[in-house]
Amino acid sequence: MSWNLKKEEKRKKKMRGEIFRRREKINEIDEARKKIIGKHKICHGTGFIKSKIKDKQVGYIKEIVHPCKCTDKFELISKFILSEIPYQILMNQQIYEKTVIDEFSKKKIHLRKEIIRPCIQQIIKLSKNPFGLTFLGKNGTGKTFIGQKLLYYAIIKGFTAHYIEFPHLLRLLRGNFDKNIDGVIKEISEVDFLMIDEVGSESKRSEFAIGELKSLYKKRILKNHLTILVSNYSYTQFKKTYGISIENLIESYSKVFNFKETPNVRKLKTSAQTEAFFVNLQKKVKR
């Protein structure tokens, strides 16, 4: 069997950091396998292609077996499933221009042009440094979408990534006496790109939540892993809630952007969809 050994070894190394998350997502991954590999006509659902070539040294015809292209597609979709990002939505959505406020310089920043595009273009360099992003501000301004889109590009480029809401992370941490949950937490904490959303929406402020956020953030800094934090708080609220130690980490290792001047794109979009729906109903009644 002919294999690209270097590529295969790299793939296996990445998968060692996915064991526990794969257990959690086994049903979704199996369904993806059935749809992508099982129904692929070219390889007849086997995931492998057979071809015959002539051996130049001995002159005999020999059969070569190599992975079908559908296996690469399946592995990519598996990465998306493990990452917990809504990849079906992200595939066809673009990041539109947004003007945000840099919390430290107080300057207006064209986020896509000045930050996101360079991050995507220099994603290898980005993956080797601890400097991250913090998005703050009101609901519906695109904070979560932009962070998830960055994870999406990271996965396409072969990096590991994970999206998790902070209340969910805290629930996992409180139940980490379970071996599998402990393994999931370790894998999440060690991905190349980690996004923690809904920071501040935990049920109540606690020393446990603050301590765990600080610990996780510090570990990722020491390992040169990028972290994206997303919160509906203003920066003043954020600092007041999480204290001076986390404030120092954020100000040292993160660009902090406030979305307060960004329009509520979610509201505008859904309002337009709602209006169009009822206008369409009226047309059908008139007929």
Rosetta blueprint (number, residue, H / E / L):
1 M L
2 S L
3 W L
4 N L
5 L H
6 K H
7 K H
8 E H
9 E H
10 K H
11 R H
12 K H
13 K H
14 K H
15 M H
16 R L
17 G L
18 E L
19 I H
20 F H
21 R H
22 R H
23 R H
24 E H
25 K L
26 I H
27 N H
28 E H
29 I H
30 D H
31 E H
32 A H
33 R H
34 K H
35 K H
36 I H
37 I H
38 G H
39 K L
40 H L
41 K L
42 I L
43 C L
44 H L
45 G L
46 T L
47 G L
48 F E
49 I E
50 K E
51 S E
52 K E
53 I E
54 K E
55 D L
56 K L
57 Q L
58 V L
59 G L
60 Y L
61 I E
62 K E
63 E E
64 I E
65 V E
66 H E
67 P E
68 C L
69 K H
70 C H
71 T H
72 D H
73 K H
74 F H
75 E H
76 L H
77 I H
78 S H
79 K H
80 F H
81 I H
82 L H
83 S H
84 E L
85 I L
86 P L
87 Y H
88 Q H
89 I H
90 L H
91 M H
92 N L
93 Q L
94 Q L
95 I L
96 Y L
97 E L
98 K L
99 T E
100 V E
101 I E
102 D E
103 E L
104 F L
105 S L
106 K L
107 K L
108 K E
109 I E
110 H E
111 L H
112 R H
113 K H
114 E H
115 I H
116 I H
117 R H
118 P H
119 C H
120 I H
121 Q H
122 Q L
123 I H
124 I H
125 K H
126 L H
127 S H
128 K L
129 N L
130 P L
131 F L
132 G E
133 L E
134 T E
135 F E
136 L E
137 G L
138 K L
139 N L
140 G L
141 T L
142 G L
143 K H
144 T H
145 F H
146 I H
147 G H
148 Q H
149 K H
150 L H
151 L H
152 Y H
153 Y H
154 A H
155 I H
156 I H
157 K L
158 G L
159 F L
160 T L
161 A E
162 H E
163 Y E
164 I E
165 E E
166 F H
167 P H
168 H H
169 L H
170 L H
171 R H
172 L H
173 L H
174 R H
175 G L
176 N L
177 F L
178 D L
179 K H
180 N H
181 I H
182 D H
183 G H
184 V H
185 I H
186 K H
187 E H
188 I H
189 S H
190 E L
191 V L
192 D L
193 F E
194 L E
195 M E
196 I E
197 D E
198 E L
199 V L
200 G L
201 S L
202 E L
203 S L
204 K L
205 R L
206 S L
207 E H
208 F H
209 A H
210 I H
211 G H
212 E H
213 L H
214 K H
215 S H
216 L H
217 Y H
218 K H
219 K H
220 R H
221 I H
222 L H
223 K L
224 N L
225 H L
226 L E
227 T E
228 I E
229 L E
230 V E
231 S E
232 N L
233 Y L
234 S L
235 Y H
236 T H
237 Q H
238 F H
239 K H
240 K H
241 T H
242 Y H
243 G H
244 I H
245 S H
246 I H
247 E H
248 N H
249 L H
250 I H
251 E H
252 S H
253 Y H
254 S E
255 K E
256 V E
257 F E
258 N E
259 F L
260 K L
261 E L
262 T L
263 P L
264 N L
265 V H
266 R H
267 K H
268 L H
269 K H
270 T H
271 S H
272 A H
273 Q H
274 T H
275 E H
276 A H
277 F H
278 F H
279 V H
280 N H
281 L H
282 Q H
283 K H
284 K H
285 V H
286 K H
287 R L
